[in-house]
Amino acid sequence: LPKLELHIHLEGTFDLDTMCCLAEKNGVPLPRPREALISFSGLSEFLDLLDWICSLAREKKDARELAYHFAEYAREQGIVYAEVMVNPSHWKNLAVGGVVSGILEGFDQAGADGLPDCRLLVSLRREQSAASAERTVEWVFSHPHSRLLGLSADGNEALAKDSNRHLAP
């Protein structure tokens, strides 16, 4: 049966080969041996790995290719529609506009090529600064796109709760 994917984080879908190719392309050493690269012991370690992976994207075309690659993966899985989340705060070497517009271009090209219909939600990291979150929201609202559905929130809830403890009544 055809599938719908209504909650998937693009950063968490990159396969080992893609990660290693991006690292090699940019001359970045792997943080640990290839066979242990996608092993982690908890959410914080996983989020650190996402930061490393996304830092390998250096150009808008990297984001475009990663989005297109996701659409190919979705087709292989029998997915016909996907709502994909991306958090620009993970992508240390690209501005919000480069990340989001690159991904949207990748999804547009995938759609034109007959791949699954992929839509985008831009996530705010619970523990990111208010100024950073505001810049992201401003960019999203000033750049409407038919594939850009809106905003979401993600990140380490435990860290966010601890950092906002002073806000509790």
Secondary structure, 3 states (H helix, E strand, C coil): CCEEEEEEEHHHHCCHHHHHHHHHHCCCCCCCCHHHCCCCCCHHHHHHHHHHHHHCCCCHHHHHHHHHHHHHHHHHCCEEEEEEEECHHHCCCCCHHHHHHHHHHHHHHHHHCCCCEEEEEEEEECCCCHHHHHHHHHHHHHCCCCCEEEEEEECCHHHHHHHCHHHCC
